[in-house]
């Protein structure tokens, strides 16, 4: 709910949260298609490439919990705009620094601004749709981020032809920052205000044993989220190199990434919609079972099969996240969601940060293909782990 006199409609809140997510994910996904160019120019190993991605993603997690706590007093609007401006300016700095170590430093500083996006957009939209259609709405704002991811390889492919990876980062960072500054003047149309304490679900007023069970369920959900994030981030880092090893050129890799992101966008939207109808566990099993099979298949199937495989893999890879994000709101009352979404996204970064570095080390030691197989095996552990969530969903 809202403390303002004029409350924006849920649809307007969803539009704003989605627009912010498009830009945020474009900023962070832009690094992925540029990694082969950066690797070549700076003569980096797979471990260094994994480290670069890990630092960018990991720094975005540092401020997620503080952002969630602050948003409970201020609302999400200004923090979403400010965070995106921060990341946009960070891209500009990344574009101009020389050498690998300065690039790592700029990446860490620039990524910090990303800490506002995921917890606050999810919190804002879940509040707007608290009475009806919440899973579909959270799935939609989650889906919108993949529009940014789909734009990233297209923008990178076009802009690299006009300059190089540095020029690409500079242009995208400047354009995004300008958009955020213009959006400042739209506040009265989209600002939901801060949440009110009195609008809490009855389940937080019930006996302590049930409340404890709800918190334990959130912890189980967080563990599944860590495993899911590990697979998602590592696939984005290393699959361009799989495509290259399979004989694809730079333009073909860009198209393959676009298809992967397009499948991911479809998976997020569809799974968000299905979660209101089929439930959490069947969707986790369907999406992550599919992901496990396709990750390993990518190194064995004929090259022409990689095109449809990329689309289907994207569905399985990203569809689970919409289910998990919507499930957070099933456990947590509206006035506490910003902090718990911050906690959820922050702990998920354990997988996002650690996995690319770990799989990069494996690739350097025993080969890229064996690293991909290891990734598939680890992904499969999500299936039995999700069964532990069942009892807590029935309580919540």
N, C-alpha and C positions, 0 to 999 in steps of 0.2 A: 504494500500500500504506500501512499504518498503523503507527505506533509504539505504539499503545495496546494493552493486554491484551485488552480487550473491543472487538472491531471491529464497528461497526454494519453491518448488511446493506446491499448496494447500493441496495435499494429504499428503505430509510430515509434514506440519504444523498440520494437523488433527491427524496424527499418534502420534506426540509428545504431543499435548494437551490431547489426549485420554489416553496415557500412564500415564501422570501426574494425570489424573482424576481417573484412576483405583487405583493408590496407595493412593491418598487422601481419596477417599471414603472407601477404605479398612481400613485405619487408623481410620476414624471416625465411621464406621459401626461396627468395632471390639468390641466396648463397648457394643453393643446391646445384642449379645448372651452371653456376660460375666456378664450382670446385675444380673441374678438369682444367679450366683456364688458369686458375690460381696455382694448381699443382704443377702445371707445366712451366709457368713463368718463374715461380719461386723454387722449383725443383724439390718438391716435398714428397715424403713417404705417405703411405696409407694411414699410418699412425698420426702423422701431423695433420692430415686432412680430417681424420676423425676427431682430433683434438680441437681443431678450429670449429667444427660443427658443435661439439660438446660445450665449448666455452660460450658460444653464442646462445645456445639453448639454455645452458645452465645459469648464465647471468640473468636471463629473463625470469628465473624462478626465485631469485633472491628477495625481491620486493613483493611477491605475491601475497604472502600473509600480512605484512604491514599494510599493503594496499587494501586488502579486505577489511582490516580493522578500521582504517581511516574512512573507508567508504560507508561504514555504518553510521558515521556522524555527518558526512558531507554528501552522500549520494555518489553515484558512479559517473555522471556526465563529464565533469571537469577532469577527472582522473583518466578517463579513457582518451580524451583529446590530448592531454598532456603527455601521457605515455607514448602515444603514437608520434607526437612531435619529437620526443626524445629519441625514439628509434630511428626516425627519418634523418635527424641530424647525425646520429651515429653512423648511418650508412655513408654520409658525406665524409665524415672523418676517416672511416675505413677506406674510402676511395683514394685518399691523398697521402696516407702514411706509407713510408718506405719499409720494405722487408717484412719477414714473417713475425718476429717478436713484436714490433710496433702494431702490426695488424691484429695479433692476438689481444693486445691491450685495448685497442680501439673496439674490437669485437666485444670484449667483456663489458666495457663502459656503455657501448651502444645498446647492447642487449638488455641492460637493466630496465629500460623503459617498457619492455614487453611484459613486465610483471603485473601491469594493470589490466591487460586485455581479457584474458580468459576467465579469471574469477569474477571480474566485475561485469562483463557482458552477460555471463551466464546468470549471475545473481540478479541483474537488472531485468532480464527477460523472464526469469522464473517468477519474479515478483509481479510483473505485469500480467502474467498468465497463470497466477496461482490457483484460480478457481476452475479453469478448464483449458484443455489443450496444451498443458505445460510441456510434456515430452516432445510433442511435435514442434513447439516453439523453440525449445532449447536445441532440438535437432536442426531446425532451420538456421539459427544463428551459428551453430557449429558448421553446418553445410556452407554457409556464406564464406567462411574462412578458406574453403577449398576453391572458391572462385578466385581468391587472391593467389592461391597456389597454382591454379591453372594459368593465370595471367603471367606468373613469374617466368616460366620457360619461354613463353612467347616474347615477353619484353626483353629477356636476356638475349634470346636469339637475334632479335632485330637490332637491339642497341649495341651488341658486341660487333655486329657487322659495320656499324657506324664509328665505333671506337674500340674500346677494350672493356675488360671487366670493371676497371676503375671508373670509366665514364658511365657504365651502366649503373653502378651503385650510386654515383653522384646524381644522376638524372632522376632515378626513382626516389631517392631520399628527398630531394628538393621538391618534387611534385607532391609527394605525400605530405610533407610538412606544410606546404601551401594549402592543401585541401583541409587540413586540420585547422589552420588559422581562419579560413573562411567559415568553417563549421561552428566556430565560436558564436556567430551571430544567429544560430538556429536554436539556441537553448530553450526558448519558450515553447518550441514545438516538440522537443524530445526529452527534456529533463524530467525524470520521474521523481526527483528529490530523494531524501533519505528515508529509510524504512522506519516504521513506527513499531515500538516494542509490543504494543498490546495485540498485534495480529500474529499470534503464535498458534500453531496447531495444538489441539487438545492433548496429543500424545506426549507433549513436554510437561503436562500437568499431571500425568498419571504416576503410578507407583514407580519407585526408584529402580526396581528390577527390570521393568520394561524399558525405562530410559537407558539403563546400562546396556541392555541388549541392542538398542538402537545405535549407541556409540560403537559397540563392538562390530556391528554390521558395517558401519562407516569405515572402520579400520580394515575389515576384510575387503571391502570395495576398493580401498586405497591400494592394497597389495596387488589386486588384479590390475588396477590402473597403472602401476609401476611396470608390470610385465608388458602390458599393452603398449605403453609409451616407448619401451625399449625396442620393441619390434618396429613400431612405426618410424621412429627417428633413424634407426639403423638402415632400414630399407631405403629411405630417401637418400642417405649418404652413399651407399655402396651399389645400388642398382644401376646408376649411370655407368659405373665401371664394368659391371656385368655386361651391359649393352655394348660397351666399347670392345670388350674382349670377344663378344660374339660377332664383331665385324661391323658394327654400326658407326656411321660418321657423326659429326657433331650435330648436324641438323636432324638426323634420325633420332639421336638421343633426346633432343629437345621435344620431338613429337612423342616419343615414348613416355617422357615425363609428363607431358600434357595429358596423355591418355591415363596414366597412373593417377594423376590428380583429379581428372574428370571422374574416374571410377570412384575415387575417394569421396568426392562431393556427392555423387549419387548415393553412395553407401551411407553417408552421414544423414542425408535427408530422409531416405527410405527407412533406415533403422530408427530414426527419431519418430517417424510416423507409426511404424510397426510396434514400437515399444508400448504405445497406448493400447494396443490391441492384442499382442501375443505374449508380452511379458519379457523379462530381462534374460533369464537363463537360456531359452531357446535361441535368442539372437546372439548371445555371446558364443554359444557352441557353433552356430552356423557361420558366423563371420570369422572366428579364429580357427575353426577347423579348415575352412577354405584358405585362409592365409597360410597356415602351416604347409598345406599341400602345394600351393602355388609358389611359395618362396623357394622350396627345394626343386620344384619342376623347372624353374626358370633357367637353371644351369644345364639342363638335359634336353629340353624340347628343341625341335628345329627352330631356326631363327625366325621364320615367318610366323610362328605361333606366339612369339613374344608380344606382338601387337595386341591381339585380343586378351592374352594373359595379363598384360599391364592393366587393362580396364577392369577385369574381374578381380585381380589382386587388389586394386585400389578400393573396390567395394568392401572386401573382407578386411583390408588393412585399417580403414578409417571408420567403418560402420560401427564397430564396437564402441568407439569413443562417445558417440551420441547417446548410446544406451547408458554408459557409465555416468556421463555428466547429468543426464536427467534423473538418474537414480539417487544422486546426492540430495536432490530436493525432496525425495521421498523420505529421507531420514531427518532432515534439518528444517526448523521453522524459518519463516521469511526473514525475521529480524537478525538471524545469525548466519544466513547463507553466505554473505560476502566473505566472512572470515573462514567458514568451512570450505567454500569453493577455493579460497586462497590456499588453505591447507592441502586440499586435494590436489590442485594443480602443482603445488610446490613439491609434494612428495612424489608425484608422477615424474618430476624432473630427475629423480634418482635414476630412472630408466633412460630418460632422454639424454642425460649427460654421460652416464657410465657406459651405456651400450655401444655407441659409435666408437669410443676409445677402445673398449675391450675387443670388439670385432675387428677394429683396425689393427690391433696388435696380433690377433690371430691370423689375419690376412697376410701380414708381413712375415710371420713365422712359418705358416704351413700352407699359405695360398688362399686366394680370394674365394674359390669354390668351397673349400672346407669351412671357411668362415660363414658362408651363406647356409651351408647345411647345419652348422651349429645354431645359427639363428632360427632355423625352422624347428629344430628340436626344442629349444628354449620356449619358442612361441607355443608349442603344444602343451606345455605345462599350465597354460591358462585354463585349459578345459577342466581338468580335475580341480584346480584351485577355485573355479567359479561355483562348484557344487557346495562349497562352504557358505556361500552367500544365501542359499535357499531359505534357511530357517529364519534369517534376519529380515528377509523381505516379507515373510508372512506376519512378523511382529509389527513392522513399520506400517 
